[in-house]
Amino acid sequence: MDQEVTQSRSELLGRLSQADFELLQPYMHNRHLKLKTPLESAAEPIECVYFLESGIGSVVAKIRPEANAEVVLSAAKV
């Protein structure tokens, strides 16, 4: 279930001025993501932006039809 965001542990969002954060706030929701939840797909419009507050995210590239490779890893400070 989504929850309204009143503050964020995201370092990027934490650097925003209070006024800028308040402009984004109506569009932000906390969301718990299950392991291996895809956040975007190739050749599809990006509909959401995610600011990790905990955990690890990665970008996986298809290098051959039968093989994938992690090319970017992002971790949130805890």
PDB file of N, CA, C and O in Angstrom:
ATOM      1  N   MET A   1       0.835  -1.183   0.000  1.00  0.00           N
ATOM      2  CA  MET A   1       0.000   0.000   0.000  1.00  0.00           C
ATOM      3  C   MET A   1       0.880   1.248   0.000  1.00  0.00           C
ATOM      4  O   MET A   1       1.872   1.307   0.727  1.00  0.00           O
ATOM      5  N   ASP A   2       0.529   2.228  -0.799  1.00  0.00           N
ATOM      6  CA  ASP A   2       1.274   3.474  -0.871  1.00  0.00           C
ATOM      7  C   ASP A   2       0.948   4.356   0.321  1.00  0.00           C
ATOM      8  O   ASP A   2      -0.174   4.362   0.828  1.00  0.00           O
ATOM      9  N   GLN A   3       1.960   5.104   0.758  1.00  0.00           N
ATOM     10  CA  GLN A   3       1.785   6.052   1.849  1.00  0.00           C
ATOM     11  C   GLN A   3       2.275   7.416   1.390  1.00  0.00           C
ATOM     12  O   GLN A   3       3.246   7.505   0.638  1.00  0.00           O
ATOM     13  N   GLU A   4       1.612   8.483   1.838  1.00  0.00           N
ATOM     14  CA  GLU A   4       2.035   9.840   1.493  1.00  0.00           C
ATOM     15  C   GLU A   4       3.397  10.109   2.112  1.00  0.00           C
ATOM     16  O   GLU A   4       3.684   9.658   3.221  1.00  0.00           O
ATOM     17  N   VAL A   5       4.226  10.840   1.397  1.00  0.00           N
ATOM     18  CA  VAL A   5       5.561  11.177   1.865  1.00  0.00           C
ATOM     19  C   VAL A   5       5.538  12.545   2.533  1.00  0.00           C
ATOM     20  O   VAL A   5       5.140  13.534   1.919  1.00  0.00           O
ATOM     21  N   THR A   6       5.966  12.600   3.796  1.00  0.00           N
ATOM     22  CA  THR A   6       6.055  13.878   4.496  1.00  0.00           C
ATOM     23  C   THR A   6       7.511  14.304   4.675  1.00  0.00           C
ATOM     24  O   THR A   6       7.800  15.489   4.839  1.00  0.00           O
ATOM     25  N   GLN A   7       8.422  13.338   4.643  1.00  0.00           N
ATOM     26  CA  GLN A   7       9.850  13.598   4.644  1.00  0.00           C
ATOM     27  C   GLN A   7      10.524  12.412   3.996  1.00  0.00           C
ATOM     28  O   GLN A   7       9.904  11.360   3.844  1.00  0.00           O
ATOM     29  N   SER A   8      11.776  12.555   3.611  1.00  0.00           N
ATOM     30  CA  SER A   8      12.449  11.477   2.897  1.00  0.00           C
ATOM     31  C   SER A   8      13.839  11.253   3.454  1.00  0.00           C
ATOM     32  O   SER A   8      14.507  12.193   3.887  1.00  0.00           O
ATOM     33  N   ARG A   9      14.270  10.003   3.440  1.00  0.00           N
ATOM     34  CA  ARG A   9      15.639   9.664   3.818  1.00  0.00           C
ATOM     35  C   ARG A   9      16.547   9.683   2.587  1.00  0.00           C
ATOM     36  O   ARG A   9      17.753   9.462   2.705  1.00  0.00           O
ATOM     37  N   SER A  10      15.983   9.944   1.417  1.00  0.00           N
ATOM     38  CA  SER A  10      16.777  10.031   0.192  1.00  0.00           C
ATOM     39  C   SER A  10      17.715  11.229   0.288  1.00  0.00           C
ATOM     40  O   SER A  10      17.279  12.340   0.592  1.00  0.00           O
ATOM     41  N   GLU A  11      18.999  11.007   0.031  1.00  0.00           N
ATOM     42  CA  GLU A  11      19.969  12.098   0.104  1.00  0.00           C
ATOM     43  C   GLU A  11      19.638  13.179  -0.932  1.00  0.00           C
ATOM     44  O   GLU A  11      19.747  14.369  -0.636  1.00  0.00           O
ATOM     45  N   LEU A  12      19.243  12.781  -2.125  1.00  0.00           N
ATOM     46  CA  LEU A  12      18.906  13.749  -3.169  1.00  0.00           C
ATOM     47  C   LEU A  12      17.708  14.603  -2.769  1.00  0.00           C
ATOM     48  O   LEU A  12      17.764  15.829  -2.859  1.00  0.00           O
ATOM     49  N   LEU A  13      16.629  13.966  -2.329  1.00  0.00           N
ATOM     50  CA  LEU A  13      15.449  14.726  -1.912  1.00  0.00           C
ATOM     51  C   LEU A  13      15.740  15.568  -0.675  1.00  0.00           C
ATOM     52  O   LEU A  13      15.165  16.643  -0.506  1.00  0.00           O
ATOM     53  N   GLY A  14      16.625  15.088   0.184  1.00  0.00           N
ATOM     54  CA  GLY A  14      16.981  15.829   1.383  1.00  0.00           C
ATOM     55  C   GLY A  14      17.723  17.123   1.091  1.00  0.00           C
ATOM     56  O   GLY A  14      17.774  18.009   1.945  1.00  0.00           O
ATOM     57  N   ARG A  15      18.298  17.248  -0.095  1.00  0.00           N
ATOM     58  CA  ARG A  15      19.025  18.455  -0.478  1.00  0.00           C
ATOM     59  C   ARG A  15      18.112  19.527  -1.083  1.00  0.00           C
ATOM     60  O   ARG A  15      18.545  20.656  -1.311  1.00  0.00           O
ATOM     61  N   LEU A  16      16.857  19.173  -1.341  1.00  0.00           N
ATOM     62  CA  LEU A  16      15.921  20.159  -1.879  1.00  0.00           C
ATOM     63  C   LEU A  16      15.546  21.180  -0.816  1.00  0.00           C
ATOM     64  O   LEU A  16      15.539  20.876   0.377  1.00  0.00           O
ATOM     65  N   SER A  17      15.239  22.381  -1.254  1.00  0.00           N
ATOM     66  CA  SER A  17      14.697  23.369  -0.318  1.00  0.00           C
ATOM     67  C   SER A  17      13.317  22.880   0.121  1.00  0.00           C
ATOM     68  O   SER A  17      12.698  22.065  -0.562  1.00  0.00           O
ATOM     69  N   GLN A  18      12.849  23.368   1.236  1.00  0.00           N
ATOM     70  CA  GLN A  18      11.524  22.983   1.727  1.00  0.00           C
ATOM     71  C   GLN A  18      10.454  23.329   0.690  1.00  0.00           C
ATOM     72  O   GLN A  18       9.517  22.559   0.475  1.00  0.00           O
ATOM     73  N   ALA A  19      10.599  24.488   0.050  1.00  0.00           N
ATOM     74  CA  ALA A  19       9.613  24.914  -0.961  1.00  0.00           C
ATOM     75  C   ALA A  19       9.593  23.956  -2.151  1.00  0.00           C
ATOM     76  O   ALA A  19       8.520  23.605  -2.643  1.00  0.00           O
ATOM     77  N   ASP A  20      10.773  23.529  -2.619  1.00  0.00           N
ATOM     78  CA  ASP A  20      10.826  22.601  -3.748  1.00  0.00           C
ATOM     79  C   ASP A  20      10.264  21.230  -3.360  1.00  0.00           C
ATOM     80  O   ASP A  20       9.537  20.607  -4.134  1.00  0.00           O
ATOM     81  N   PHE A  21      10.610  20.766  -2.147  1.00  0.00           N
ATOM     82  CA  PHE A  21      10.084  19.482  -1.676  1.00  0.00           C
ATOM     83  C   PHE A  21       8.559  19.533  -1.628  1.00  0.00           C
ATOM     84  O   PHE A  21       7.892  18.575  -2.020  1.00  0.00           O
ATOM     85  N   GLU A  22       8.014  20.628  -1.155  1.00  0.00           N
ATOM     86  CA  GLU A  22       6.557  20.760  -1.054  1.00  0.00           C
ATOM     87  C   GLU A  22       5.883  20.764  -2.427  1.00  0.00           C
ATOM     88  O   GLU A  22       4.735  20.336  -2.545  1.00  0.00           O
ATOM     89  N   LEU A  23       6.579  21.242  -3.470  1.00  0.00           N
ATOM     90  CA  LEU A  23       6.029  21.179  -4.829  1.00  0.00           C
ATOM     91  C   LEU A  23       5.905  19.735  -5.320  1.00  0.00           C
ATOM     92  O   LEU A  23       4.954  19.390  -6.021  1.00  0.00           O
ATOM     93  N   LEU A  24       6.876  18.896  -4.944  1.00  0.00           N
ATOM     94  CA  LEU A  24       6.867  17.493  -5.376  1.00  0.00           C
ATOM     95  C   LEU A  24       5.994  16.600  -4.501  1.00  0.00           C
ATOM     96  O   LEU A  24       5.487  15.574  -4.955  1.00  0.00           O
ATOM     97  N   GLN A  25       5.826  16.993  -3.261  1.00  0.00           N
ATOM     98  CA  GLN A  25       5.171  16.159  -2.253  1.00  0.00           C
ATOM     99  C   GLN A  25       3.835  15.548  -2.684  1.00  0.00           C
ATOM    100  O   GLN A  25       3.606  14.374  -2.394  1.00  0.00           O
ATOM    101  N   PRO A  26       2.939  16.279  -3.362  1.00  0.00           N
ATOM    102  CA  PRO A  26       1.659  15.668  -3.734  1.00  0.00           C
ATOM    103  C   PRO A  26       1.797  14.481  -4.691  1.00  0.00           C
ATOM    104  O   PRO A  26       0.880  13.670  -4.818  1.00  0.00           O
ATOM    105  N   TYR A  27       2.945  14.384  -5.360  1.00  0.00           N
ATOM    106  CA  TYR A  27       3.153  13.314  -6.345  1.00  0.00           C
ATOM    107  C   TYR A  27       3.973  12.154  -5.801  1.00  0.00           C
ATOM    108  O   TYR A  27       4.168  11.153  -6.492  1.00  0.00           O
ATOM    109  N   MET A  28       4.457  12.278  -4.564  1.00  0.00           N
ATOM    110  CA  MET A  28       5.342  11.258  -3.995  1.00  0.00           C
ATOM    111  C   MET A  28       4.573  10.308  -3.076  1.00  0.00           C
ATOM    112  O   MET A  28       3.671  10.711  -2.342  1.00  0.00           O
ATOM    113  N   HIS A  29       4.964   9.032  -3.144  1.00  0.00           N
ATOM    114  CA  HIS A  29       4.370   7.999  -2.297  1.00  0.00           C
ATOM    115  C   HIS A  29       5.460   7.021  -1.897  1.00  0.00           C
ATOM    116  O   HIS A  29       6.311   6.664  -2.711  1.00  0.00           O
ATOM    117  N   ASN A  30       5.434   6.589  -0.642  1.00  0.00           N
ATOM    118  CA  ASN A  30       6.317   5.503  -0.214  1.00  0.00           C
ATOM    119  C   ASN A  30       5.758   4.205  -0.761  1.00  0.00           C
ATOM    120  O   ASN A  30       4.554   3.957  -0.707  1.00  0.00           O
ATOM    121  N   ARG A  31       6.640   3.390  -1.281  1.00  0.00           N
ATOM    122  CA  ARG A  31       6.203   2.127  -1.860  1.00  0.00           C
ATOM    123  C   ARG A  31       7.217   1.048  -1.495  1.00  0.00           C
ATOM    124  O   ARG A  31       8.419   1.235  -1.679  1.00  0.00           O
ATOM    125  N   HIS A  32       6.738  -0.067  -0.983  1.00  0.00           N
ATOM    126  CA  HIS A  32       7.598  -1.207  -0.694  1.00  0.00           C
ATOM    127  C   HIS A  32       7.673  -2.047  -1.960  1.00  0.00           C
ATOM    128  O   HIS A  32       6.649  -2.476  -2.492  1.00  0.00           O
ATOM    129  N   LEU A  33       8.888  -2.278  -2.439  1.00  0.00           N
ATOM    130  CA  LEU A  33       9.075  -3.047  -3.670  1.00  0.00           C
ATOM    131  C   LEU A  33       9.599  -4.434  -3.338  1.00  0.00           C
ATOM    132  O   LEU A  33      10.517  -4.584  -2.531  1.00  0.00           O
ATOM    133  N   LYS A  34       9.017  -5.434  -3.959  1.00  0.00           N
ATOM    134  CA  LYS A  34       9.483  -6.807  -3.762  1.00  0.00           C
ATOM    135  C   LYS A  34      10.760  -7.032  -4.565  1.00  0.00           C
ATOM    136  O   LYS A  34      11.037  -6.319  -5.530  1.00  0.00           O
ATOM    137  N   LEU A  35      11.527  -8.028  -4.154  1.00  0.00           N
ATOM    138  CA  LEU A  35      12.762  -8.409  -4.834  1.00  0.00           C
ATOM    139  C   LEU A  35      12.498  -8.615  -6.321  1.00  0.00           C
ATOM    140  O   LEU A  35      11.530  -9.270  -6.706  1.00  0.00           O
ATOM    141  N   LYS A  36      13.360  -8.055  -7.141  1.00  0.00           N
ATOM    142  CA  LYS A  36      13.319  -8.171  -8.607  1.00  0.00           C
ATOM    143  C   LYS A  36      12.138  -7.465  -9.256  1.00  0.00           C
ATOM    144  O   LYS A  36      11.762  -7.796 -10.381  1.00  0.00           O
ATOM    145  N   THR A  37      11.548  -6.494  -8.561  1.00  0.00           N
ATOM    146  CA  THR A  37      10.487  -5.688  -9.164  1.00  0.00           C
ATOM    147  C   THR A  37      11.092  -4.837 -10.275  1.00  0.00           C
ATOM    148  O   THR A  37      12.010  -4.061 -10.006  1.00  0.00           O
ATOM    149  N   PRO A  38      10.613  -4.953 -11.513  1.00  0.00           N
ATOM    150  CA  PRO A  38      11.151  -4.094 -12.575  1.00  0.00           C
ATOM    151  C   PRO A  38      10.665  -2.654 -12.390  1.00  0.00           C
ATOM    152  O   PRO A  38       9.482  -2.418 -12.148  1.00  0.00           O
ATOM    153  N   LEU A  39      11.583  -1.702 -12.504  1.00  0.00           N
ATOM    154  CA  LEU A  39      11.237  -0.295 -12.345  1.00  0.00           C
ATOM    155  C   LEU A  39      11.015   0.384 -13.689  1.00  0.00           C
ATOM    156  O   LEU A  39      10.325   1.400 -13.766  1.00  0.00           O
ATOM    157  N   GLU A  40      11.591  -0.167 -14.741  1.00  0.00           N
ATOM    158  CA  GLU A  40      11.383   0.337 -16.087  1.00  0.00           C
ATOM    159  C   GLU A  40      11.713  -0.775 -17.068  1.00  0.00           C
ATOM    160  O   GLU A  40      12.363  -1.759 -16.716  1.00  0.00           O
ATOM    161  N   SER A  41      11.258  -0.608 -18.300  1.00  0.00           N
ATOM    162  CA  SER A  41      11.519  -1.591 -19.348  1.00  0.00           C
ATOM    163  C   SER A  41      12.018  -0.873 -20.593  1.00  0.00           C
ATOM    164  O   SER A  41      11.599   0.248 -20.881  1.00  0.00           O
ATOM    165  N   ALA A  42      12.908  -1.517 -21.325  1.00  0.00           N
ATOM    166  CA  ALA A  42      13.461  -0.935 -22.549  1.00  0.00           C
ATOM    167  C   ALA A  42      12.345  -0.585 -23.524  1.00  0.00           C
ATOM    168  O   ALA A  42      11.367  -1.318 -23.669  1.00  0.00           O
ATOM    169  N   ALA A  43      12.514   0.543 -24.181  1.00  0.00           N
ATOM    170  CA  ALA A  43      11.589   1.009 -25.226  1.00  0.00           C
ATOM    171  C   ALA A  43      10.190   1.330 -24.706  1.00  0.00           C
ATOM    172  O   ALA A  43       9.248   1.423 -25.493  1.00  0.00           O
ATOM    173  N   GLU A  44      10.043   1.498 -23.407  1.00  0.00           N
ATOM    174  CA  GLU A  44       8.756   1.873 -22.806  1.00  0.00           C
ATOM    175  C   GLU A  44       8.911   3.238 -22.138  1.00  0.00           C
ATOM    176  O   GLU A  44       9.976   3.536 -21.598  1.00  0.00           O
ATOM    177  N   PRO A  45       7.873   4.072 -22.163  1.00  0.00           N
ATOM    178  CA  PRO A  45       7.964   5.361 -21.462  1.00  0.00           C
ATOM    179  C   PRO A  45       8.168   5.149 -19.958  1.00  0.00           C
ATOM    180  O   PRO A  45       7.610   4.223 -19.369  1.00  0.00           O
ATOM    181  N   ILE A  46       8.970   6.015 -19.354  1.00  0.00           N
ATOM    182  CA  ILE A  46       9.182   5.956 -17.905  1.00  0.00           C
ATOM    183  C   ILE A  46       8.027   6.696 -17.245  1.00  0.00           C
ATOM    184  O   ILE A  46       7.826   7.885 -17.491  1.00  0.00           O
ATOM    185  N   GLU A  47       7.272   6.000 -16.411  1.00  0.00           N
ATOM    186  CA  GLU A  47       6.091   6.581 -15.783  1.00  0.00           C
ATOM    187  C   GLU A  47       6.330   7.032 -14.352  1.00  0.00           C
ATOM    188  O   GLU A  47       5.610   7.895 -13.850  1.00  0.00           O
ATOM    189  N   CYS A  48       7.329   6.461 -13.687  1.00  0.00           N
ATOM    190  CA  CYS A  48       7.606   6.785 -12.283  1.00  0.00           C
ATOM    191  C   CYS A  48       9.101   6.973 -12.083  1.00  0.00           C
ATOM    192  O   CYS A  48       9.917   6.397 -12.803  1.00  0.00           O
ATOM    193  N   VAL A  49       9.442   7.786 -11.098  1.00  0.00           N
ATOM    194  CA  VAL A  49      10.831   7.955 -10.688  1.00  0.00           C
ATOM    195  C   VAL A  49      10.929   7.425  -9.267  1.00  0.00           C
ATOM    196  O   VAL A  49      10.068   7.706  -8.434  1.00  0.00           O
ATOM    197  N   TYR A  50      11.973   6.662  -8.990  1.00  0.00           N
ATOM    198  CA  TYR A  50      12.134   6.049  -7.679  1.00  0.00           C
ATOM    199  C   TYR A  50      13.353   6.642  -6.977  1.00  0.00           C
ATOM    200  O   TYR A  50      14.419   6.766  -7.579  1.00  0.00           O
ATOM    201  N   PHE A  51      13.196   7.007  -5.704  1.00  0.00           N
ATOM    202  CA  PHE A  51      14.277   7.496  -4.862  1.00  0.00           C
ATOM    203  C   PHE A  51      14.440   6.465  -3.745  1.00  0.00           C
ATOM    204  O   PHE A  51      13.657   6.438  -2.796  1.00  0.00           O
ATOM    205  N   LEU A  52      15.458   5.624  -3.867  1.00  0.00           N
ATOM    206  CA  LEU A  52      15.649   4.562  -2.882  1.00  0.00           C
ATOM    207  C   LEU A  52      15.993   5.146  -1.527  1.00  0.00           C
ATOM    208  O   LEU A  52      16.864   6.008  -1.414  1.00  0.00           O
ATOM    209  N   GLU A  53      15.304   4.672  -0.499  1.00  0.00           N
ATOM    210  CA  GLU A  53      15.603   5.065   0.878  1.00  0.00           C
ATOM    211  C   GLU A  53      16.313   3.946   1.617  1.00  0.00           C
ATOM    212  O   GLU A  53      16.954   4.189   2.640  1.00  0.00           O
ATOM    213  N   SER A  54      16.209   2.741   1.120  1.00  0.00           N
ATOM    214  CA  SER A  54      16.942   1.606   1.673  1.00  0.00           C
ATOM    215  C   SER A  54      17.018   0.543   0.584  1.00  0.00           C
ATOM    216  O   SER A  54      16.224   0.538  -0.356  1.00  0.00           O
ATOM    217  N   GLY A  55      17.973  -0.342   0.726  1.00  0.00           N
ATOM    218  CA  GLY A  55      18.102  -1.435  -0.227  1.00  0.00           C
ATOM    219  C   GLY A  55      19.027  -1.114  -1.383  1.00  0.00           C
ATOM    220  O   GLY A  55      19.783  -0.142  -1.355  1.00  0.00           O
ATOM    221  N   ILE A  56      18.946  -1.961  -2.403  1.00  0.00           N
ATOM    222  CA  ILE A  56      19.837  -1.880  -3.555  1.00  0.00           C
ATOM    223  C   ILE A  56      18.997  -1.992  -4.820  1.00  0.00           C
ATOM    224  O   ILE A  56      18.056  -2.783  -4.879  1.00  0.00           O
ATOM    225  N   GLY A  57      19.335  -1.210  -5.818  1.00  0.00           N
ATOM    226  CA  GLY A  57      18.709  -1.316  -7.127  1.00  0.00           C
ATOM    227  C   GLY A  57      19.790  -1.521  -8.170  1.00  0.00           C
ATOM    228  O   GLY A  57      20.927  -1.094  -7.968  1.00  0.00           O
ATOM    229  N   SER A  58      19.465  -2.156  -9.266  1.00  0.00           N
ATOM    230  CA  SER A  58      20.454  -2.351 -10.324  1.00  0.00           C
ATOM    231  C   SER A  58      19.800  -2.232 -11.687  1.00  0.00           C
ATOM    232  O   SER A  58      18.586  -2.378 -11.831  1.00  0.00           O
ATOM    233  N   VAL A  59      20.636  -1.963 -12.687  1.00  0.00           N
ATOM    234  CA  VAL A  59      20.201  -1.947 -14.079  1.00  0.00           C
ATOM    235  C   VAL A  59      20.765  -3.194 -14.721  1.00  0.00           C
ATOM    236  O   VAL A  59      21.967  -3.452 -14.655  1.00  0.00           O
ATOM    237  N   VAL A  60      19.896  -3.959 -15.338  1.00  0.00           N
ATOM    238  CA  VAL A  60      20.307  -5.211 -15.973  1.00  0.00           C
ATOM    239  C   VAL A  60      20.174  -5.049 -17.477  1.00  0.00           C
ATOM    240  O   VAL A  60      19.111  -4.678 -17.975  1.00  0.00           O
ATOM    241  N   ALA A  61      21.258  -5.327 -18.204  1.00  0.00           N
ATOM    242  CA  ALA A  61      21.262  -5.227 -19.669  1.00  0.00           C
ATOM    243  C   ALA A  61      21.237  -6.617 -20.275  1.00  0.00           C
ATOM    244  O   ALA A  61      21.911  -7.526 -19.790  1.00  0.00           O
ATOM    245  N   LYS A  62      20.469  -6.779 -21.324  1.00  0.00           N
ATOM    246  CA  LYS A  62      20.453  -8.047 -22.066  1.00  0.00           C
ATOM    247  C   LYS A  62      21.621  -8.002 -23.041  1.00  0.00           C
ATOM    248  O   LYS A  62      21.650  -7.172 -23.950  1.00  0.00           O
ATOM    249  N   ILE A  63      22.595  -8.911 -22.844  1.00  0.00           N
ATOM    250  CA  ILE A  63      23.774  -8.911 -23.707  1.00  0.00           C
ATOM    251  C   ILE A  63      23.666  -9.944 -24.829  1.00  0.00           C
ATOM    252  O   ILE A  63      24.323  -9.824 -25.863  1.00  0.00           O
ATOM    253  N   ARG A  64      22.843 -10.942 -24.612  1.00  0.00           N
ATOM    254  CA  ARG A  64      22.491 -11.941 -25.632  1.00  0.00           C
ATOM    255  C   ARG A  64      21.087 -12.408 -25.287  1.00  0.00           C
ATOM    256  O   ARG A  64      20.635 -12.185 -24.164  1.00  0.00           O
ATOM    257  N   PRO A  65      20.392 -13.038 -26.199  1.00  0.00           N
ATOM    258  CA  PRO A  65      19.034 -13.487 -25.875  1.00  0.00           C
ATOM    259  C   PRO A  65      18.962 -14.347 -24.610  1.00  0.00           C
ATOM    260  O   PRO A  65      17.949 -14.339 -23.910  1.00  0.00           O
ATOM    261  N   GLU A  66      20.026 -15.082 -24.318  1.00  0.00           N
ATOM    262  CA  GLU A  66      19.990 -15.967 -23.155  1.00  0.00           C
ATOM    263  C   GLU A  66      20.811 -15.450 -21.971  1.00  0.00           C
ATOM    264  O   GLU A  66      20.953 -16.148 -20.967  1.00  0.00           O
ATOM    265  N   ALA A  67      21.353 -14.228 -22.082  1.00  0.00           N
ATOM    266  CA  ALA A  67      22.242 -13.760 -21.011  1.00  0.00           C
ATOM    267  C   ALA A  67      21.996 -12.289 -20.675  1.00  0.00           C
ATOM    268  O   ALA A  67      21.813 -11.455 -21.561  1.00  0.00           O
ATOM    269  N   ASN A  68      21.996 -11.993 -19.379  1.00  0.00           N
ATOM    270  CA  ASN A  68      21.866 -10.631 -18.860  1.00  0.00           C
ATOM    271  C   ASN A  68      23.114 -10.286 -18.067  1.00  0.00           C
ATOM    272  O   ASN A  68      23.831 -11.173 -17.603  1.00  0.00           O
ATOM    273  N   ALA A  69      23.370  -8.982 -17.913  1.00  0.00           N
ATOM    274  CA  ALA A  69      24.493  -8.522 -17.091  1.00  0.00           C
ATOM    275  C   ALA A  69      24.065  -7.291 -16.315  1.00  0.00           C
ATOM    276  O   ALA A  69      23.411  -6.404 -16.864  1.00  0.00           O
ATOM    277  N   GLU A  70      24.432  -7.229 -15.024  1.00  0.00           N
ATOM    278  CA  GLU A  70      24.186  -6.020 -14.232  1.00  0.00           C
ATOM    279  C   GLU A  70      25.223  -4.992 -14.640  1.00  0.00           C
ATOM    280  O   GLU A  70      26.423  -5.264 -14.606  1.00  0.00           O
ATOM    281  N   VAL A  71      24.761  -3.805 -15.028  1.00  0.00           N
ATOM    282  CA  VAL A  71      25.682  -2.778 -15.499  1.00  0.00           C
ATOM    283  C   VAL A  71      25.766  -1.577 -14.557  1.00  0.00           C
ATOM    284  O   VAL A  71      26.729  -0.813 -14.625  1.00  0.00           O
ATOM    285  N   VAL A  72      24.789  -1.400 -13.691  1.00  0.00           N
ATOM    286  CA  VAL A  72      24.797  -0.299 -12.739  1.00  0.00           C
ATOM    287  C   VAL A  72      24.212  -0.824 -11.432  1.00  0.00           C
ATOM    288  O   VAL A  72      23.246  -1.588 -11.434  1.00  0.00           O
ATOM    289  N   LEU A  73      24.797  -0.412 -10.339  1.00  0.00           N
ATOM    290  CA  LEU A  73      24.298  -0.781  -9.027  1.00  0.00           C
ATOM    291  C   LEU A  73      24.136   0.484  -8.205  1.00  0.00           C
ATOM    292  O   LEU A  73      25.040   1.319  -8.164  1.00  0.00           O
ATOM    293  N   SER A  74      22.998   0.634  -7.554  1.00  0.00           N
ATOM    294  CA  SER A  74      22.725   1.800  -6.731  1.00  0.00           C
ATOM    295  C   SER A  74      22.270   1.341  -5.357  1.00  0.00           C
ATOM    296  O   SER A  74      21.366   0.513  -5.241  1.00  0.00           O
ATOM    297  N   ALA A  75      22.886   1.873  -4.329  1.00  0.00           N
ATOM    298  CA  ALA A  75      22.489   1.520  -2.969  1.00  0.00           C
ATOM    299  C   ALA A  75      22.136   2.775  -2.186  1.00  0.00           C
ATOM    300  O   ALA A  75      22.762   3.823  -2.345  1.00  0.00           O
ATOM    301  N   ALA A  76      21.146   2.651  -1.360  1.00  0.00           N
ATOM    302  CA  ALA A  76      20.737   3.771  -0.498  1.00  0.00           C
ATOM    303  C   ALA A  76      21.499   3.681   0.808  1.00  0.00           C
ATOM    304  O   ALA A  76      21.725   2.590   1.332  1.00  0.00           O
ATOM    305  N   LYS A  77      21.899   4.845   1.339  1.00  0.00           N
ATOM    306  CA  LYS A  77      22.530   4.865   2.658  1.00  0.00           C
ATOM    307  C   LYS A  77      21.470   4.555   3.689  1.00  0.00           C
ATOM    308  O   LYS A  77      20.331   5.009   3.584  1.00  0.00           O
ATOM    309  N   VAL A  78      21.850   3.789   4.671  1.00  0.00           N
ATOM    310  CA  VAL A  78      20.902   3.451   5.749  1.00  0.00           C
ATOM    311  C   VAL A  78      21.417   4.028   7.032  1.00  0.00           C
ATOM    312  O   VAL A  78      20.786   3.872   8.077  1.00  0.00           O
TER     313      VAL A  78
END
